[in-house]
Amino acid sequence: MSSGNAKIGYPAPNFKATADEGISFRGLFIIDDKGILRQITVNDLPVGRSVDETLRLVQAFQFTDKHGEVCPAGWKPGSDTIKPDVQKSKEYFSKQK
């Protein structure tokens, strides 16, 4: 978030370094339909963001909200999920190599 000269980002210590130059770090905030902040990502200037990863995160949050299951790292729609139960989660992990 920036007002053009990083005034919004200025109070945060990790944004202060670039405030004098009028540059803000690139940030992504995923907020669900209930207004709950689900994900924050702030990238340093030389590192870009991935639209594909952002879409994957949104889909994973929507899936977990709807089904109550856990999406493991790298999960994509249609992939296996983890049941939030000790015995059932063991089934998922026993299939992993």
KEROMAR-242731 format. One record per atom (N, C-alpha, C, O): atom name; x, y, z. Coordinates in steps of 0.1 Angstrom, whole numbers. Each point is the difference from the previous one (the first is absolute). Layout:
// KEROMAR-242731
+------+-------+-------+-------+
| name |    px |    py |    pz |
+------+-------+-------+-------+
|   CA |     X |     Y |     Z |
...
+------+-------+-------+-------+
END
This chain:
// KEROMAR-242731
+------+-------+-------+-------+
| name |    px |    py |    pz |
+------+-------+-------+-------+
|    N |     9 |   -12 |     0 |
|   CA |    -9 |    12 |     0 |
|    C |     9 |    12 |     0 |
|    O |    10 |     1 |     7 |
|    N |   -13 |     9 |   -15 |
|   CA |     8 |    12 |    -1 |
|    C |    -9 |    11 |    -4 |
|    O |   -10 |    -1 |    -7 |
|    N |    13 |    13 |    12 |
|   CA |    -7 |    12 |    -4 |
|    C |     8 |     7 |   -12 |
|    O |    -3 |    12 |    -3 |
|    N |    12 |   -19 |    -3 |
|   CA |     8 |     6 |   -10 |
|    C |    14 |     4 |     4 |
|    O |    10 |     0 |    -7 |
|    N |    -9 |     4 |    20 |
|   CA |    13 |     4 |     5 |
|    C |     3 |    -9 |    13 |
|    O |     9 |     5 |     8 |
|    N |   -15 |   -16 |    -6 |
|   CA |     2 |   -10 |    10 |
|    C |    -4 |     6 |    14 |
|    O |     4 |    -6 |    10 |
|    N |   -13 |    16 |    -9 |
|   CA |    -4 |     5 |    13 |
|    C |    -8 |   -10 |     8 |
|    O |     1 |     0 |    12 |
|    N |    -9 |    -9 |   -19 |
|   CA |    -7 |   -10 |     7 |
|    C |     9 |   -10 |     6 |
|    O |    -1 |    -5 |    11 |
|    N |    11 |     1 |   -19 |
|   CA |    10 |   -10 |     5 |
|    C |    10 |     5 |     9 |
|    O |     7 |    -7 |     7 |
|    N |    -5 |    20 |    -6 |
|   CA |    11 |     6 |     7 |
|    C |     1 |    -4 |    15 |
|    O |    11 |    -2 |     5 |
|    N |   -22 |     1 |     3 |
|   CA |     1 |    -3 |    14 |
|    C |     6 |   -14 |     2 |
|    O |     5 |    -3 |    11 |
|    N |    -7 |    -6 |   -20 |
|   CA |     5 |   -14 |     2 |
|    C |    15 |     0 |    -2 |
|    O |     5 |     5 |   -10 |
|    N |     3 |   -11 |    20 |
|   CA |    14 |     1 |    -1 |
|    C |     6 |    -6 |   -13 |
|    O |    10 |     5 |    -5 |
|    N |   -16 |   -16 |     0 |
|   CA |     6 |    -5 |   -12 |
|    C |    -3 |     8 |   -13 |
|    O |     5 |    -3 |   -11 |
|    N |   -14 |    13 |    12 |
|   CA |    -2 |     9 |   -11 |
|    C |     8 |    13 |     0 |
|    O |     1 |     6 |   -10 |
|    N |     4 |    -3 |    22 |
|   CA |     6 |    13 |     2 |
|    C |    12 |     2 |    -9 |
|    O |     3 |    11 |    -4 |
|    N |     4 |   -22 |     1 |
|   CA |    13 |     2 |    -8 |
|    C |    -3 |     6 |   -13 |
|    O |     9 |     7 |    -6 |
|    N |   -20 |    -8 |     0 |
|   CA |    -3 |     5 |   -13 |
|    C |    -9 |    12 |     0 |
|    O |    -4 |     5 |   -11 |
|    N |    -1 |    -1 |    22 |
|   CA |   -10 |    11 |     1 |
|    C |     5 |    13 |    -6 |
|    O |    -7 |     7 |    -6 |
|    N |    20 |    -4 |     9 |
|   CA |     6 |    13 |    -6 |
|    C |     0 |     0 |   -15 |
|    O |     0 |    10 |    -6 |
|    N |     1 |   -22 |     0 |
|   CA |     1 |    -1 |   -14 |
|    C |   -14 |    -1 |    -7 |
|    O |    -1 |     1 |   -12 |
|    N |    -9 |    -2 |    20 |
|   CA |   -14 |    -1 |    -5 |
|    C |    -3 |   -13 |    -6 |
|    O |    -9 |    -2 |    -8 |
|    N |    16 |    -9 |    13 |
|   CA |    -2 |   -13 |    -5 |
|    C |    -5 |    -9 |    11 |
|    O |     5 |     1 |    11 |
|    N |   -15 |    -9 |   -13 |
|   CA |    -5 |   -10 |    10 |
|    C |     3 |   -14 |    -5 |
|    O |     0 |    -2 |   -12 |
|    N |     2 |    -7 |    22 |
|   CA |     1 |   -14 |    -4 |
|    C |   -14 |    -4 |    -5 |
|    O |   -10 |     6 |     3 |
|    N |    10 |   -17 |   -11 |
|   CA |   -12 |    -5 |    -5 |
|    C |    -6 |   -10 |    10 |
|    O |     6 |    -9 |     4 |
|    N |   -19 |    12 |    -1 |
|   CA |    -7 |    -9 |    10 |
|    C |   -12 |    -6 |    -6 |
|    O |    -7 |     6 |    -9 |
|    N |     3 |   -17 |    14 |
|   CA |   -12 |    -7 |    -4 |
|    C |    -8 |    -3 |    13 |
|    O |     6 |    -6 |     9 |
|    N |   -19 |     9 |    -8 |
|   CA |    -8 |    -3 |    11 |
|    C |   -12 |    -8 |    -5 |
|    O |    -8 |     5 |    -8 |
|    N |     6 |   -17 |    13 |
|   CA |   -12 |    -8 |    -4 |
|    C |   -10 |     1 |    12 |
|    O |     3 |    -4 |    11 |
|    N |   -14 |    10 |   -14 |
|   CA |   -11 |     2 |    10 |
|    C |   -12 |    -7 |    -4 |
|    O |    -5 |     1 |   -12 |
|    N |    -1 |   -10 |    20 |
|   CA |   -11 |    -8 |    -4 |
|    C |   -13 |     8 |     1 |
|    O |     0 |    12 |     3 |
|    N |   -11 |   -19 |    -7 |
|   CA |   -13 |     7 |    -1 |
|    C |    -6 |     4 |    13 |
|    O |    -9 |     8 |     1 |
|    N |    16 |   -12 |    10 |
|   CA |    -5 |     4 |    14 |
|    C |     9 |    12 |     5 |
|    O |    -2 |     4 |    11 |
|    N |    11 |     0 |   -20 |
|   CA |     9 |    11 |     4 |
|    C |    12 |    -4 |     8 |
|    O |     7 |     8 |     7 |
|    N |    -4 |   -22 |    -6 |
|   CA |    11 |    -5 |     8 |
|    C |    13 |    -1 |    -9 |
|    O |    -1 |    -5 |   -11 |
|    N |    11 |    11 |    16 |
|   CA |    13 |     0 |    -7 |
|    C |     6 |   -15 |     0 |
|    O |     2 |    -5 |    11 |
|    N |     0 |    -1 |   -22 |
|   CA |     4 |   -14 |    -1 |
|    C |    15 |    -1 |    -4 |
|    O |     6 |   -10 |     4 |
|    N |    -1 |    19 |   -11 |
|   CA |    14 |    -1 |    -5 |
|    C |     6 |    14 |    -2 |
|    O |    -7 |     9 |    -5 |
|    N |    19 |    -8 |     9 |
|   CA |     8 |    13 |    -2 |
|    C |    13 |    -5 |    -6 |
|    O |     7 |    -8 |     5 |
|    N |    -4 |    15 |   -17 |
|   CA |    13 |    -2 |    -6 |
|    C |     6 |    13 |    -3 |
|    O |    -7 |     8 |    -7 |
|    N |    19 |    -5 |    11 |
|   CA |     7 |    12 |    -4 |
|    C |    14 |    -4 |    -6 |
|    O |     8 |    -7 |     6 |
|    N |    -6 |    12 |   -18 |
|   CA |    12 |    -4 |    -8 |
|    C |     9 |    12 |     0 |
|    O |    -4 |    11 |    -1 |
|    N |    17 |   -14 |     2 |
|   CA |    11 |     9 |    -2 |
|    C |     0 |     4 |   -15 |
|    O |    -5 |    -7 |    -8 |
|    N |    10 |    19 |     5 |
|   CA |    -1 |     5 |   -13 |
|    C |     5 |    -9 |   -12 |
|    O |    -7 |    -1 |   -10 |
|    N |    18 |    -6 |    12 |
|   CA |     4 |    -9 |   -11 |
|    C |    -7 |   -13 |    -2 |
|    O |     3 |    -7 |    -9 |
|    N |   -13 |     4 |    17 |
|   CA |    -7 |   -13 |    -1 |
|    C |   -15 |     3 |    -4 |
|    O |    -7 |     7 |     7 |
|    N |     3 |   -13 |   -18 |
|   CA |   -14 |     1 |    -4 |
|    C |    -9 |    -9 |     7 |
|    O |     3 |    -9 |     7 |
|    N |   -16 |    11 |   -10 |
|   CA |   -11 |    -8 |     5 |
|    C |    -5 |    -9 |   -11 |
|    O |     1 |     3 |   -11 |
|    N |    -8 |   -14 |    15 |
|   CA |    -5 |    -9 |    -9 |
|    C |   -15 |     0 |     0 |
|    O |    -7 |    -2 |    10 |
|    N |     1 |     5 |   -21 |
|   CA |   -15 |     0 |    -1 |
|    C |    -5 |   -14 |     2 |
|    O |   -10 |    -2 |     6 |
|    N |    17 |    -8 |   -11 |
|   CA |    -4 |   -14 |     1 |
|    C |     0 |    -4 |    15 |
|    O |    -9 |    -7 |     4 |
|    N |    19 |    11 |     4 |
|   CA |     0 |    -3 |    14 |
|    C |   -11 |     7 |     7 |
|    O |    -6 |    -6 |    10 |
|    N |     3 |    18 |   -13 |
|   CA |   -11 |     8 |     6 |
|    C |   -13 |    -7 |    -3 |
|    O |    -8 |    -2 |    10 |
|    N |     6 |    -2 |   -22 |
|   CA |   -13 |    -8 |    -3 |
|    C |     0 |   -13 |     8 |
|    O |   -11 |    -3 |     5 |
|    N |    22 |    -4 |    -4 |
|   CA |     0 |   -13 |     7 |
|    C |    -3 |     3 |    15 |
|    O |    -8 |    -8 |     6 |
|    N |    13 |    18 |     0 |
|   CA |    -3 |     3 |    14 |
|    C |   -15 |     4 |     2 |
|    O |    -7 |    -5 |     9 |
|    N |     1 |    13 |   -18 |
|   CA |   -14 |     3 |     1 |
|    C |    -8 |   -13 |    -2 |
|    O |   -10 |    -2 |     8 |
|    N |    13 |    -6 |   -17 |
|   CA |    -7 |   -13 |    -2 |
|    C |     1 |    -9 |    12 |
|    O |   -10 |    -6 |     4 |
|    N |    22 |     6 |     2 |
|   CA |     2 |    -9 |    12 |
|    C |    -8 |     6 |    12 |
|    O |    -6 |    -8 |     7 |
|    N |     6 |    21 |    -5 |
|   CA |    -8 |     5 |    11 |
|    C |   -15 |    -3 |    -2 |
|    O |    -7 |    -3 |     9 |
|    N |     2 |     5 |   -21 |
|   CA |   -14 |    -3 |    -3 |
|    C |    -3 |   -15 |     2 |
|    O |   -11 |    -3 |     5 |
|    N |    20 |    -5 |    -9 |
|   CA |    -2 |   -15 |     1 |
|    C |    -1 |    -4 |    15 |
|    O |    -9 |    -7 |     4 |
|    N |    19 |    12 |     4 |
|   CA |     0 |    -3 |    14 |
|    C |   -12 |     5 |     7 |
|    O |    -6 |    -7 |     9 |
|    N |     1 |    19 |   -13 |
|   CA |   -12 |     5 |     7 |
|    C |   -12 |    -8 |    -4 |
|    O |    -9 |    -2 |     9 |
|    N |     8 |    -3 |   -21 |
|   CA |   -12 |    -8 |    -4 |
|    C |     1 |   -14 |     5 |
|    O |   -11 |    -5 |     4 |
|    N |    22 |    -1 |    -4 |
|   CA |     1 |   -15 |     3 |
|    C |     6 |    -3 |    13 |
|    O |    -1 |   -11 |     5 |
|    N |     7 |    21 |     2 |
|   CA |     6 |    -3 |    13 |
|    C |    12 |    -9 |     0 |
|    O |     4 |    -5 |    10 |
|    N |     3 |     4 |   -21 |
|   CA |    12 |    -8 |    -2 |
|    C |    12 |     9 |    -1 |
|    O |    -2 |    12 |    -2 |
|    N |    13 |   -18 |     3 |
|   CA |    13 |     7 |     0 |
|    C |     6 |    -1 |   -14 |
|    O |     2 |   -11 |    -5 |
|    N |     3 |    22 |     0 |
|   CA |     7 |     0 |   -13 |
|    C |    15 |     0 |     3 |
|    O |     5 |    10 |     5 |
|    N |     2 |   -20 |    -9 |
|   CA |    14 |     0 |     3 |
|    C |     8 |    10 |    -9 |
|    O |    -6 |     5 |   -10 |
|    N |    18 |    -3 |    13 |
|   CA |     9 |     9 |    -9 |
|    C |     0 |    -5 |   -14 |
|    O |     1 |   -12 |    -2 |
|    N |    -3 |    21 |    -7 |
|   CA |     0 |    -4 |   -14 |
|    C |   -13 |    -5 |    -5 |
|    O |    -1 |    -4 |   -12 |
|    N |    -9 |     3 |    20 |
|   CA |   -13 |    -5 |    -4 |
|    C |    -6 |     8 |   -12 |
|    O |     2 |    12 |    -1 |
|    N |    -8 |   -20 |    -7 |
|   CA |    -8 |     6 |   -12 |
|    C |   -13 |    -6 |     0 |
|    O |    -2 |   -11 |     4 |
|    N |    -9 |    18 |   -10 |
|   CA |   -13 |    -6 |    -1 |
|    C |     1 |   -14 |    -6 |
|    O |     6 |    -2 |   -10 |
|    N |   -13 |    -7 |    17 |
|   CA |     0 |   -14 |    -5 |
|    C |    10 |    -9 |     7 |
|    O |    -1 |   -12 |    -1 |
|    N |    11 |    18 |     7 |
|   CA |    10 |    -8 |     8 |
|    C |    -6 |    -5 |    13 |
|    O |   -10 |     5 |     5 |
|    N |    17 |   -14 |     0 |
|   CA |    -4 |    -6 |    13 |
|    C |     1 |    11 |    11 |
|    O |     9 |     8 |     0 |
|    N |   -17 |    -9 |    10 |
|   CA |     0 |     9 |    12 |
|    C |     2 |    -9 |    12 |
|    O |    -1 |   -12 |    -1 |
|    N |     3 |    19 |    12 |
|   CA |     2 |    -7 |    13 |
|    C |   -13 |     1 |     8 |
|    O |    -4 |    12 |     2 |
|    N |    -1 |   -22 |     3 |
|   CA |   -11 |     0 |    10 |
|    C |     5 |     4 |    13 |
|    O |    10 |    -5 |     5 |
|    N |   -17 |    15 |     2 |
|   CA |     5 |     5 |    13 |
|    C |    -3 |   -10 |    11 |
|    O |    -7 |     3 |    10 |
|    N |    12 |   -15 |   -11 |
|   CA |    -2 |   -11 |    10 |
|    C |    13 |    -8 |     0 |
|    O |     6 |    -3 |   -11 |
|    N |    -1 |    -1 |    23 |
|   CA |    13 |    -6 |     1 |
|    C |     0 |   -13 |    -9 |
|    O |    10 |    -1 |    -8 |
|    N |   -19 |    -8 |     9 |
|   CA |     0 |   -12 |    -7 |
|    C |    -1 |     2 |   -15 |
|    O |     7 |    -5 |    -8 |
|    N |   -16 |    14 |     4 |
|   CA |    -3 |     3 |   -14 |
|    C |    12 |     7 |    -6 |
|    O |     3 |    -2 |   -12 |
|    N |     4 |    11 |    19 |
|   CA |    11 |     7 |    -5 |
|    C |    12 |   -10 |    -2 |
|    O |     8 |     2 |    -9 |
|    N |    -7 |   -12 |    17 |
|   CA |    10 |   -10 |    -2 |
|    C |    -2 |    -7 |   -14 |
|    O |    10 |    -4 |    -6 |
|    N |   -22 |     2 |     2 |
|   CA |    -3 |    -6 |   -13 |
|    C |     6 |     9 |   -11 |
|    O |     6 |    -5 |   -10 |
|    N |    -8 |    18 |    11 |
|   CA |     6 |     9 |   -10 |
|    C |    15 |    -1 |     0 |
|    O |     6 |    -2 |   -11 |
|    N |     0 |     3 |    22 |
|   CA |    15 |     0 |     1 |
|    C |     6 |   -14 |    -4 |
|    O |    11 |     0 |    -5 |
|    N |   -18 |   -11 |     7 |
|   CA |     5 |   -13 |    -4 |
|    C |     1 |    -1 |   -15 |
|    O |     7 |    -9 |    -5 |
|    N |   -15 |    17 |    -2 |
|   CA |     0 |     0 |   -15 |
|    C |    12 |     8 |    -6 |
|    O |     3 |    -1 |   -12 |
|    N |     3 |    10 |    20 |
|   CA |    10 |     9 |    -4 |
|    C |    13 |    -7 |    -1 |
|    O |     3 |    -9 |     8 |
|    N |     5 |    12 |   -18 |
|   CA |    14 |    -6 |    -2 |
|    C |    10 |     8 |     7 |
|    O |    12 |    -3 |    -1 |
+------+-------+-------+-------+
END
